[in-house]
């Protein structure tokens, strides 16, 4: 009477006679019934069926420990029982998934691989294979998606750890899409549908993990290495999804910029309220409550950092409305940061303030990026820059030029100035040069046509830089050692590149 056995050479399930000598119909190796009995390679179908039935009863009632024991007995009765193999692993996952350090994603992928590897050995029919694979992927899809979407608290409180865990999970999950398509039966629509759902969840996780987020008063952007890895993983998942479905649309994915937009709206609203209360002073081009304005500017820096990070360290499409909206907000923030702040001191003297030179350079670089990107979609970039240079020139001419003229001719300045006036004039010239930095092509590379206001600003920058150097008798070596005023040399070199004569 023929029985089912497992060939020790090819590991496939075969039918043999109870004889001393036989040949494996799959690989042709000589085998014998007694030897297979000794190796426990005879399939005990009745025991397998009984243990599977008992195990599934326990499994349905979520008694995973008891279910696991019966599934293991079924697997012992038939070492090629891919169903028993799958459920043994699944029970282990359900029993341990909440434990610290349990690598659920690796276990899930290993479970799918080990179960699929047994299927060709079991000589299951195509119908049985498809039914099993579909059911297995439907169950594991829930585990995978829950794993990728269930760390909301960690995302809000420890984004660095969130990125670390998400990266680890996504790298391991990627192995699922490297399994042989024939083995996985990816040609079947029901299988493709589930794999696409998992891929979409992975892409969504990439979009979320790469975003800059605000936690309290601090911003947390991905490191360059994290950004590189998340971008690469996102591309990989999109690639595999498009193999499964050529119509897979990546445009449906978008980051969540709610935090960023709320902060921008808050800052811009604060500026509007300040402008309303500062109308009288604004007519003279001065700021009344400088402490309040500086407080808004500090929040403006945070909003700009947030905006720039999401524009260039997220997976937001450059063509999306979200990106354009951030660019427009970003330009408003930059115009505030780059515009000089003019106040009247207690001694009735004009005081002009600008950001630190290193910050001005960074803001100008960001301005160039924003303008270049925005220029691809509309003419607002040109209009913005034209308006900005017009307002900047008005401020510089009204206050810097007026103050500079008070000091008389350059030739007599150094010997006629008191120590306090010398320091004040020194600072005025340096500040005046810094005010004009956004007009220099070295720092803001975007300009498509000759702008008369920009050209005037460049000339004023040259004047301020040269007068500063004259004030110091062109002692370049000394200025290079001066931590505060050293940038004047960079500014002057940029002016000379633009105006060599």
SVG drawing of the C-alpha trace seen along z (x, -y; Angstrom):
<svg xmlns="http://www.w3.org/2000/svg" viewBox="-12 -117 61 122">
<polyline fill="none" stroke="black" stroke-width="0.4" points="0.0,0.0 1.6,-3.3 2.3,-6.0 3.4,-9.6 7.0,-10.2 9.7,-12.9 12.7,-12.2 15.9,-12.8 17.7,-13.9 15.4,-16.4 13.1,-17.0 10.0,-16.7 6.8,-14.9 6.5,-11.7 4.4,-8.5 6.3,-5.2 5.6,-1.6 6.5,0.2 9.4,1.9 13.1,2.3 14.2,0.6 12.5,-2.1 13.5,-5.2 12.4,-8.8 10.2,-9.8 11.4,-13.4 15.2,-13.1 15.9,-9.4 17.8,-8.6 17.5,-5.1 15.5,-5.1 13.9,-2.5 10.8,-2.4 12.6,-1.2 15.3,-3.9 12.6,-6.6 10.8,-5.2 14.1,-5.4 14.6,-9.0 11.0,-9.9 10.4,-10.9 7.1,-9.1 4.2,-11.5 1.5,-10.7 -1.4,-12.3 -4.0,-11.3 -2.0,-12.9 -1.3,-16.0 -5.0,-16.5 -6.0,-15.9 -3.4,-18.2 -4.1,-21.0 -7.8,-20.8 -7.1,-21.1 -4.5,-23.8 -6.9,-26.0 -9.5,-25.8 -7.1,-27.1 -5.8,-29.7 -9.3,-31.1 -9.8,-31.5 -6.4,-33.4 -4.9,-30.6 -1.7,-30.9 0.5,-28.9 -1.7,-25.8 -2.2,-26.3 1.5,-26.5 2.1,-23.1 -0.5,-21.4 0.9,-23.1 4.4,-21.8 3.0,-18.3 1.4,-18.6 4.7,-19.8 6.4,-16.8 3.9,-14.5 4.6,-16.1 7.8,-18.1 6.6,-19.6 3.4,-21.0 3.8,-24.6 0.5,-25.5 1.8,-24.1 5.2,-25.8 3.4,-29.1 1.2,-28.9 4.0,-27.9 5.8,-31.1 2.6,-33.1 1.8,-31.9 5.4,-32.8 4.9,-36.3 1.5,-36.8 3.0,-35.5 6.1,-37.8 5.3,-40.8 4.8,-43.1 8.1,-42.1 11.0,-44.6 13.6,-44.0 11.4,-41.5 12.2,-42.0 8.7,-41.6 9.4,-42.7 12.3,-40.3 10.2,-37.5 7.3,-38.2 9.5,-38.2 11.3,-35.0 7.9,-33.4 6.7,-34.1 10.0,-32.9 10.1,-29.6 6.5,-28.9 6.9,-29.6 10.1,-27.5 8.1,-24.4 5.4,-24.8 7.4,-23.4 8.5,-20.5 4.9,-19.6 3.8,-19.4 0.7,-21.4 -1.6,-22.2 -1.7,-25.7 -5.1,-26.3 -4.0,-25.3 -0.9,-27.4 -2.8,-30.6 -5.3,-30.1 -2.7,-29.7 -0.5,-32.6 -3.4,-35.0 -4.6,-34.1 -1.0,-34.3 -0.3,-37.7 -3.7,-39.1 -2.9,-38.1 0.7,-39.4 -0.4,-42.6 -2.2,-43.5 0.8,-42.8 3.1,-44.9 0.9,-47.9 0.1,-48.0 3.8,-47.9 4.5,-50.8 1.6,-52.9 1.3,-52.2 4.2,-54.3 2.4,-57.7 3.5,-58.4 7.1,-57.6 6.9,-59.9 5.6,-62.8 8.1,-62.3 11.2,-60.7 11.5,-61.3 15.2,-60.1 14.2,-56.7 11.2,-56.6 13.4,-57.1 15.9,-54.5 13.2,-51.8 11.3,-52.7 14.5,-52.5 15.3,-49.1 11.8,-47.8 11.7,-49.2 15.1,-47.6 13.9,-44.2 10.5,-44.5 12.2,-45.1 13.3,-41.5 9.6,-40.6 9.8,-42.1 12.9,-40.2 11.3,-36.8 11.0,-35.1 7.8,-36.2 6.9,-32.7 7.2,-31.4 5.1,-34.2 2.6,-34.0 2.7,-37.7 1.1,-37.3 -2.2,-36.6 -4.3,-39.8 -5.2,-39.0 -1.6,-38.6 -0.6,-41.8 -3.3,-43.8 -2.0,-42.9 1.6,-43.5 0.7,-46.9 -1.1,-47.8 2.0,-46.9 4.3,-48.8 2.0,-51.9 2.2,-51.7 6.0,-51.5 6.2,-54.5 3.9,-56.4 6.2,-55.5 9.2,-56.9 7.4,-60.2 6.5,-60.4 10.0,-59.5 11.9,-61.9 9.9,-65.0 11.2,-67.6 9.0,-67.8 8.6,-70.2 8.8,-68.7 8.2,-71.5 10.4,-74.4 12.9,-72.3 12.9,-71.1 14.2,-67.7 15.3,-67.1 16.7,-63.8 20.5,-63.5 22.0,-63.5 22.5,-59.7 18.9,-59.1 17.6,-61.3 19.7,-59.3 18.5,-55.9 14.9,-56.9 14.9,-58.4 16.6,-55.2 14.1,-52.9 11.2,-55.0 12.5,-54.7 13.0,-50.9 9.4,-50.4 8.0,-52.6 10.2,-50.6 8.8,-47.2 5.2,-48.6 5.5,-49.8 6.8,-46.3 3.6,-44.8 1.4,-47.5 2.7,-49.8 0.0,-52.3 1.2,-52.7 1.0,-56.4 3.6,-58.0 1.8,-61.4 -0.8,-60.3 1.7,-60.4 2.2,-63.6 3.9,-64.7 1.9,-66.3 3.1,-69.9 0.4,-70.8 2.9,-71.7 5.0,-73.8 2.0,-75.7 0.6,-76.4 3.9,-77.9 4.3,-80.0 0.7,-81.3 1.4,-82.2 4.6,-84.1 3.2,-85.9 0.1,-86.8 2.4,-88.2 4.2,-90.4 0.8,-91.7 -0.3,-92.6 3.0,-94.3 2.9,-96.3 -0.6,-97.5 0.6,-98.7 3.8,-100.2 2.1,-102.3 3.2,-105.7 6.9,-104.6 6.7,-102.8 6.2,-106.0 9.7,-107.0 11.0,-103.5 11.7,-102.7 10.6,-100.0 9.1,-101.2 9.1,-98.1 12.3,-96.5 12.2,-93.8 8.9,-92.6 10.0,-92.6 13.2,-90.7 11.1,-88.2 9.0,-87.6 12.2,-87.4 13.5,-84.6 10.4,-82.6 10.7,-83.6 14.1,-81.9 12.5,-78.7 9.7,-78.9 12.2,-79.4 14.3,-76.5 11.2,-74.4 10.1,-75.5 13.5,-75.0 13.9,-71.6 10.5,-70.5 11.2,-71.9 14.5,-70.1 14.6,-67.4 11.2,-65.8 9.7,-63.9 7.5,-66.7 7.2,-66.9 8.7,-70.2 5.6,-70.5 3.1,-70.1 0.9,-72.9 2.3,-72.1 5.8,-72.9 4.8,-76.1 2.8,-77.2 5.9,-76.7 8.1,-78.6 5.7,-81.6 5.6,-81.6 9.4,-81.2 10.0,-84.3 7.9,-86.4 9.9,-85.0 13.2,-85.7 12.2,-89.3 11.7,-90.0 15.0,-88.4 17.1,-90.1 15.5,-93.6 17.5,-95.9 15.8,-96.9 16.1,-100.6 15.4,-102.1 16.0,-105.4 18.1,-105.1 17.5,-106.9 20.1,-109.4 18.0,-110.1 20.5,-108.4 19.7,-106.0 20.6,-102.4 20.6,-99.9 20.6,-96.2 21.1,-93.2 21.6,-89.5 24.9,-87.9 26.9,-87.6 26.9,-83.8 23.2,-83.8 22.7,-86.4 24.8,-84.1 22.6,-81.1 19.4,-83.1 20.7,-84.3 21.5,-80.8 18.0,-79.7 16.5,-82.7 18.3,-81.7 16.8,-78.1 13.3,-79.4 13.5,-81.9 14.8,-79.3 12.1,-76.8 9.3,-79.3 10.4,-80.7 9.6,-77.3 5.9,-77.9 5.2,-81.6 6.6,-85.1 6.3,-85.8 10.0,-85.3 11.0,-88.3 8.2,-90.5 9.3,-89.5 12.9,-90.3 12.1,-93.6 9.9,-94.7 12.5,-93.5 15.3,-95.4 13.1,-98.5 12.3,-98.4 15.8,-97.5 17.2,-100.4 14.7,-102.8 15.8,-101.7 19.5,-101.9 19.3,-105.3 17.0,-106.7 19.1,-105.6 22.6,-104.4 23.4,-107.0 21.9,-109.7 24.0,-108.6 27.1,-108.1 26.9,-111.7 27.0,-113.1 30.7,-112.1 31.9,-114.4 34.8,-113.7 36.6,-110.3 40.1,-111.8 39.6,-113.5 37.4,-110.8 39.9,-108.7 41.8,-111.6 38.7,-113.7 36.6,-110.9 36.5,-110.2 37.0,-106.6 33.2,-106.2 32.4,-107.8 35.0,-105.7 33.5,-102.5 30.0,-103.8 31.1,-104.7 33.0,-101.4 29.8,-99.5 27.7,-101.7 29.9,-101.0 30.0,-97.3 26.2,-97.1 25.6,-99.1 27.7,-96.7 25.9,-93.7 22.5,-95.3 23.4,-95.2 24.7,-91.6 21.4,-90.2 22.1,-92.4 25.4,-90.7 25.4,-88.0 27.9,-86.0 25.2,-85.5 21.9,-85.7 22.5,-84.2 19.0,-84.6 18.4,-87.6 17.3,-87.5 17.6,-91.2 19.2,-94.4 17.5,-95.9 18.4,-99.5 17.7,-99.2 19.9,-96.2 22.7,-98.0 22.4,-101.0 22.6,-98.6 25.8,-97.1 27.4,-100.5 26.4,-101.4 27.9,-98.1 31.1,-99.0 31.2,-102.5 30.5,-101.1 33.2,-98.4 35.8,-100.7 35.2,-103.4 35.5,-100.7 38.8,-99.5 40.0,-103.1 39.0,-103.6 41.3,-100.8 44.1,-102.0 43.6,-98.8 45.3,-96.7 44.0,-93.4 46.1,-91.2 44.6,-92.8 41.0,-92.5 41.6,-88.8 42.2,-88.3 39.2,-90.2 36.4,-87.7 33.6,-90.2 34.6,-92.3 36.5,-89.8 33.4,-89.2 33.9,-92.7 36.8,-91.2 34.4,-88.6 31.9,-91.3 34.4,-93.5 35.8,-90.6 32.2,-89.8 31.8,-93.5 35.0,-93.5 33.9,-90.4 30.8,-92.2 32.3,-95.7 36.0,-95.0 36.5,-98.6"/>
</svg>
